[in-house]
Amino acid sequence: MQLRKVIDNWIDFGKRLCDHKYGYAPNVKLKGHVNATFPYIQSPLDYILPELIKNAMRATAESNLDNPMNAPDVSITIANNDTDFIIKIGDRGGGIPHQNFGKVFQYHFTTSGSCTDERVTRGLFGEMMNADQQGPGGGPMHGFGFGLPTSKAYAEYLGGTLTLQSMQGMGTDVYLRLRHIDGKVESFRI
């Protein structure tokens, strides 16, 4: 599997969703071991990566509504070694508030609807137009409280980890660490 191709696909998807919801999408910089190629099962990544990328783009977009053309980039770094590979997704979207940090891996916890800015909600007309996409205020960009907990469960099932570091007032870094399945070291059982 060429990890860069998988990530690029989900970056494009996230940008389309973000552009549709906010009228723009932040740039994404991909760095690190971008040419890494190794055997892996792509399906779990096809669930986890869009969730993490959408979260970073949403945080960046919503915290830069006043100056979207100068929004900071979302940064994705790939690190590959003999045992595992790590994907770090970093945003400068203001961080996860202290009161929410311990809840983000709980099922059904969502911050969807927490942004009341009419540039995002589009006022009463926007709410009427999006009524069919409402979970608790959600649509394809966010909203049901399953993305992070399910991504973490996937990572742990595969013998890896999904962790967050948040700097309130600055941004959040998410680390996805998954073991290789090349048979050199113990990975996970199917």
Salt bridges, closest charged atoms under 4 A:
ASP8 OD2 - ARG4 NE 3.33
GLU51 OE2 - LYS54 NZ 3.74
GLU62 OE2 - ARG58 NE 3.21
ASP66 OD1 - ARG119 NH1 2.85
ASP84 OD2 - ARG177 NH1 3.02
ASP117 OD2 - ARG119 NH2 2.57
GLU156 OE2 - LYS152 NZ 3.89
ASP173 OD1 - ARG92 NH1 3.57
